Amino acid sequence: MWYKNAIIYLLPDGWQLEAGFAEKLEQAAFTHCFGFCWFSDGFAPPTPFSSDFVFTAQNSNRVCLKHEEKVLPTSATHNPSTPQAV
């Protein structure tokens, strides 16, 4: 799978996750845009096969920040009072 916008941060040697880091990510879990919210941000599980918010593999810890925006169709933003050529 290719990502449109993947950002990878390299942390210094010896850096360790603090205790309770995954629980803090769960508290800021992603929810979809509802009602009058124009966008939504939150953390999601980084792998499809696990519900853990931190995935550890090959000396790396992976997390996933998810972002969703509402996009209006052009018909919703079209101004009917503008004259159009026939």
ZIHU-V223824 format. One record per residue. PHI is phi in whole degrees, 0 to 359 (999 if undefined). OMEGA is omega in whole degrees, -180 to 180 (NA if undefined). D_LAST is the distance of its C-alpha to the last C-alpha in whole Angstrom. Layout:
PHI_OMEGA_D_LAST / PHI_OMEGA_D_LAST
This chain:
999_177_46 / 259_-178_45 / 253_177_44 / 285_-174_41 / 216_178_42 / 257_178_46 / 240_-178_49 / 246_179_52 / 251_175_55 / 263_-178_58 / 258_-178_61 / 296_178_65 / 301_179_67 / 86_179_69 / 287_-179_66 / 236_174_67 / 291_177_64 / 283_180_66 / 297_179_67 / 87_-179_64 / 297_-180_61 / 296_179_60 / 293_177_60 / 294_177_59 / 293_178_56 / 297_178_56 / 293_179_55 / 252_-177_52 / 292_-179_51 / 290_170_47 / 229_-178_45 / 290_177_41 / 291_177_39 / 228_175_39 / 62_-176_38 / 265_177_36 / 286_-179_38 / 271_178_35 / 209_180_38 / 214_177_41 / 234_176_44 / 175_-179_47 / 268_-180_50 / 225_176_50 / 299_-176_52 / 284_-179_52 / 235_-180_53 / 285_-175_52 / 261_-180_55 / 215_178_57 / 262_178_56 / 286_-179_58 / 275_174_56 / 233_179_58 / 248_-178_59 / 252_178_62 / 203_175_62 / 49_178_64 / 58_177_65 / 223_176_61 / 244_-175_60 / 246_176_56 / 230_-177_54 / 228_174_50 / 260_-176_48 / 252_-179_45 / 227_178_41 / 224_178_38 / 235_172_35 / 275_178_32 / 239_180_29 / 278_175_26 / 290_-178_23 / 298_179_20 / 295_179_18 / 281_-179_21 / 258_-180_21 / 289_179_17 / 265_-176_16 / 288_-179_14 / 277_178_14 / 283_180_13 / 293_180_9 / 237_177_6 / 286_-179_4 / 258_NA_0
